[in-house]
Structures are given as structure tokens and as C-alpha cells.
Amino acid sequence: MRAIVHEGKEGLEGLKVKEMSERQISDNEVKVKVHTAGMNRRDLAVVTKRHKADDPALIPGSDASGVVETIGKSVTKFQPGDEVIVNPGLGWQKNSDAPPEGFEIVGLPDHGTFAEYYTCTEDHLERKPEHLSFEEAGVLPLAALTAYRALFTRGNLEAGHTVMLPGIGSGVLTFCLKFAKAIGARVIVTSRSESKQKEALSLGADVAISTEENWQEALASEQVDLLIETIGNATFNKSLDIVRKGGTIVTFGSTTEDEVTINIRQFFYGQYNLLGSTMGSAEELREMLRFISEHKIKPQLDKVFPMEEYKEAFEYIQDSKNFGKIAFRVC
């Protein structure tokens, strides 16, 4: 089968499209013919962190939509021809405060979804939402699940609350914007890009400002209940300064430096809540799928690349050119 593979060289130089062997499915597994494989910043991190020239060939990718082609003899949940999406989380079935020991994400250390076929156990697939195309469904799971857990499980966002999304443009934050508006929350976004600010406003954001300006001056009358922090050191203290006393910051990413320094006295006197989040359980994935089906929410799909343009796709997300999700068209 054709696949996007990383091997032999560091970073993007190690990427290529090549033929890879298909493995036999076991009794409880399902073989999916991939239609669309969604791309995430995690895929960029995976290939840039593999430094050894003798690392075995790896197929990256955590998201996919497709059609069931073959099932093992003990599979009961699916039949050939069923339209499905891949759950990018491995080993986190039930809702819990944190991922269980051994939790992994599809695409490392084992092969991922950037290939003509993907094989997994039946409990790591879900039915494709009927209102979504294969392209839309293929970019959904990882980013939408991450957004859902951050907003609702961890952030306890409710109608009437104000949520702030610094650095709008990523797949996760565009889902956060759409999810928050669906329940009647007020949404503030920031971006260094005026075009991304305008795109966010067109999707329903109530306020859009520059990431680089003084947020307190720009939002003098705003009370931010929840802030989703994904940038890291470059904005963390600005985020802390803008959240109301007793408010909450949920963080699940860091596109700048990981380490931050805060004034701990300011923090505890302000009674702030700082919560970490990552991905979500299979139960939360199904909750999210019901949520988007009820509200008819669709991903913000920026661009779909053919597999042969793998380098352009990785550079596109590396340079943060996307507003929303990008994907590979596999078939």
C-alpha cells in the first residue's frame, strides 16, 4: 500500500511516499480503506523529533475517515462498507480525570493513518457522522475531541460565559470557537494575522484583537471566565492577567517555549484555576460526536493535499498558514 513514511533522515527531509506492506488482520480487528487522513501539529512534532538515521520506517498520522473493507471473525460492531472514523487515542476507553497508564496516540510509536489502509481493533473506530463528508470527518477526531474536553470536561464552559482563544487559527481552536458559540457562550479571539481575525469574526467570534497588543487595554470591560492557552511562554502571563479573578485557564499545548514563570502570589490571591488537558477518552469522543451531530457542526477545513504533496503540507502547518484543519486525500 502507498503511504507517507518517515525514515532515514531528520525532520521533513526524512519524509517520502513509498510502498509499505499490509499486515494480516487479527480476529478482533478491522481494516479500513482510508479516504481522508487529517493532519495535526503533532505529526510535525513526530517527524521533527525522530533524530536517528536507523529509526525504522514510520507512517505518521492520527486522524482518518474511510470505509470498512475487511473485518476479523470476532468483530460485531462493523460490517464491510460501513463509513467510519478513527479514534486517535489508544488505551483510554472510559472517562477519567487523566489518561490511564499506557495511553498512546495513533501515529507513534506504531504506524498511523497516512496510508491507503489502516488496521485497528473495532473499539478504536466510530461511525462517521452522517452530516459530514469524508474530508470533513477525516480531520475531526483529534482536534475536536481535544477542544471538547478542554472546553466542557475541564473548563466547564456554559451558556453566557466568556471564553478567550489566543492564537486562533489552529484546528483545535476553530473547534473551540464553533463549540462555544453552539452553546451560547461569548468568544474572544486573538491573532497576529488580521485575515485570521476577520475569518474568526465571520465564524461567530464576538471580539477579535491582535495577539501582540495590550489585552487589558483592548478588553477593558470584558470579564473572561475561561481562557484556552495553547501558545505557552509568549502569552501565558498575558493570559493570566486577562482572566477574571476566580477564572480558569485550560492548557493543552505550547507553540512557543514550554517553561513559564508566574507570580505565584498574584496567582493565589486571584484564586485562579490552572488545568491541564489532553485529547480525551473514547466515551468523550462519542459525546463529542453526538454534540456535533445535534448542532450540525462541521470542521473548518482549510486545505486538502494529495499525498504526493506531503512536503508542502508539512511546511504549510509548520508555518501556521492554516485557518482550521488540513488533510491528505488518500483515495
N, C-alpha and C positions, 0 to 999 in steps of 0.2 A: 504494500500500500504506500501511496505517496504521503509524506509527512514533512513538516518543518522540524528540523533537527538541529541541536546544538552539540558540537563536538570539535575537538582538535585545537581550537584557538580560543582566546579570551574574548569576552564581550560579544558585540554584534558580528565580529569577524568570524566567529565560530558557527554562525547560522548558515543553513543551506536547506534546499528541498531535495530529498532523496527517497529511495525506496526502502521501506522497513518491513521486516517480517511480521505477519499477523500470527498471533498466538491462538491456540485452541481454547475455546471457552469451557469452563467447568460447569457442573450441573446447576449451580445457582447463579450463573452469570448470563448477561445479556450483551449481545454485540450490536452496536448502534452504527448505522451509516451516517456519518456526520454531514450535516448540511452547512451549518454556520458555526464557527468557533470564535467566541468573543475573546477580546484581548483586554488585559488588565495591566496596571503598572507592576504588579507582582511578576508578570512574565519578563519584563525588563530587568527587574531585580534578580530573577533567577539566572538569566544568561550573563549578567554582568558580575555575578558573584562566583561563577564557576571558572576557577583560575587554572586548574591543572590540565595540561595538554592530553594526559592519558585518562581523563574522566570519560566514562562510557557515553555513547550517544544518548541524548535525552530529547524526547518530544515534549516541549513546553505546552502550556495552555491549561486553563482551569474550567472554562465555560464551553458549552456546546449545546446545540439543538440538532435533532436528527430523527431518523426513523429506525425502529427496531428491525433488524434484519434476521437475527438468529437468537433463539433462547435455549438455555440449558434445560434438561429434562425435569428439574425440580422447580423451575420458575413458574409462578402462578399469577403474578401481578401484571404481566405484559404478554402481548402476542405480536408476532411479526406484522409489520405495518403500522403499529402504534407510533404516534408522534410524541417525542419525549424531550426533556431537557436533563442535563447532567447536574447533580448536586456536587458542587466543588469541594465540599467538606467530607473528610473520611474519618469515621470513628466518633462522630458526635450526633447521636440519634435523638436523645431526649433533652428537653430543656434543662439547663443547669446554669449556675452562676458563672461558670467558666468552662472552657473546653476540657474534656477529660484527658487524662494522661494518654499519650499516643496519638492525639489528634493530628492529622495531616491535611494538606490541601492538594488537590489534584494538580499534577504537573511537576512535582518534586517531593520525594526522591524518585517516584515512579513516573512512567510515561503519562503525558497529558493528552489534550484534546486536539492539538493542531495536526490532525491526520484524517485520512479518509474513513477510518473506523476507530471507535473507542469501545473498550470492553470493561464492564464493571459488574458488581453484584446488583441484583434487582432493587435492593433497598437504597441504592445511590442514584436512582432515576426517579423523575416525576413526570407526569403528563404535561405536555405543552399547553399553556393557556390558549383557549380557542380564539381569543380576540387578537392574538399576536401572530405575526408572520414568523417564518423560520429565522429571518435575520434579527428580528426584534427579540425573539425567545433565546437566540444564541448568545446575546450579550447580557441577558438578565441575571442569572443566578448569583454570582459572587457579589457584584456591586449592589444589587437590590437587597440581598439578604443582609449585607453589611450595613446598608442605610437603615433598613427596617429595625435591626437590633439596636443600633446606635440611637435612633430617634425614640422608639417606643419601649423596648425592653429595658434599656439602660437610662435613656433620657426622660422617660415618662411624659413625652410631649402630648398635650391635649389641645383641643379647640380653644382659641383665644390666647394661647401662649405665643410669645415671640421667640423665634429661633433664628440664630445668625449662622451663616455659612461662609466663612472666609475662604477665598480661593476658588470660587465657583468655576465649574468647567469640567471637573472630573466626572466619571461615570457615577460614582457614589454620591457626590454632592448634587448632581442633577436629579438623581432619585430622591434624595432628601428633600429637595425643593418640591418635587411633584407630590411626594407623600404628605409633606406638611400642609401644602395647600389643599389636598384632598380632604383633610380633617378639619379645615378651617383655622389653621394657625397663621400668624403673621410671619413673613420671611424677609430677612435682611441678608443681602449677599455682598461680597467684595470680590474685586478682581483688579489686577493691574491693566487688564485689557478692556478698553471702552466697548469693543464689539461684544465681548462676553458679558459685560454688564447689561448691554441692550438685549442680548439674547435671553438672559435670565429674566429681565423685566417682561419680555414677550411671553415667557412661560408662566408668569404669575407672581414673580417676586414683587414685594411691596416697595422695597428700597434697594438701590444698588449704589455702592460707593467704591472708591479706589482703595485697594489694599494698602497703598503706601501713604494715604492721608491720615490725619489725626482722627481716629474713630470717635473719640469722645466729643470733639467739636462737631463732626459731621452728624452725629446721632445724639445731640444734646438732650432731646426729650424722650429718647427711647429707653425702655426697660427690657433688657434681654434676659429671658428666662433660661434659655438653653443655647449653648454655643457648641458647634461641632468643629473641633480643632484637628486639622489634618496637615498643617504646614510645619509645625514644630518650632524650633528656636526663633525663627524670624518673626513670628507673630504671637507667640504664646503669652507674653506679658501684656500685649495689646488686648488679647482675648480676655485675660483675667481682669483687666481694667474696665472692660465694657460690660461684663456680666453683672447683673444686679446682685446686691448682697443676698446671700442665700440661694443664688442661682447655681447652675450646673454647667460644667464643661465635660463633654464626652470626647475622648481622643482615640483614634484608631490608626493614625498614620503620621508620617513625618517626611515631607518632601524636602525639608532643609535639615539642619543638624538635629540629631536625636536628643542631645542633652540640653536641658533648660535650667535656668536659675530663677527662683522666685523669692519674693519677700515673704517668708513664712508667717510673720506676724500679721502682715496685711491679709494673708490668706485666712488665718484662723479667726481674726476679728471680723472678716467679711462673711464668715460662715459658709464659704463656698464648698461645692461638691466637685471633685475631680474624679471621673470614672473612665476606666479603660474599656475598650470593646474590640471585638474582632469577629468577623464572619457571623456564624450562628448555627444552631442545631438544625437537624432535619425537620423537627417539629416546627421551628420558627420559619424554615423555608416554606412549609406548607401553609402556615399562617400568612406569610407574605404573598404567596400565590393567590390565596383567597382574597386578600386585600386588594391586589391589583386587578383581579377579575371583577370584584364588586365595583370598583371605581373606574374600571376600564382604562387603567394607566398603562402607557406604553413607554419603553425606554427612549431616551433622547439619542437617536442613532446618528452619529456624525458621518462615518465613512466606512465602507466595506471594501477591503482589499482582496484581490486574488492572491492565492498562496505564493505565486512567483514574486510578488512584491513585498516579501517578508521584511527586507531591509528598510524599505520606505515606511512600512507600518511601524516597525520598532523605533525608527527615528522620529516619526510623527508623534508618538506618545512620549518619547524621551524629551522632545522639545515642547511638550504640553500644548500642541497645536489644536488638540481636540476640544470640542464642547460636547460632552456626552461620551457615548461609547463608540468604539471602533471594533472591527471584526474581520475575520478571514472568511471568504466564500470558498467552501471546500468542494461542494458539488452543486 
